[in-house]
Amino acid sequence: MSDPEFVCAACDTSHESHEGVMTECRVCKRLHCTECVDEYGRCIECSKDS
């Protein structure tokens, strides 16, 4: 049984590979693609709040 594809919690983009794509937001702890996480480890939604 194969793993389902990864879907970013912020931009809803699906990725076939999990390798090197998933990053956990240090604030909300959800998984995001690397494009949706800033240099401080916050997703685009959490970085708007600060």
Beta strands, then each sheet from edge to edge (+ up, - down):
strand 1: 6-7
strand 2: 14-15
strand 3: 22-24
strand 4: 31-33
sheet 1: 1+ 2-
sheet 2: 3+ 4-
end
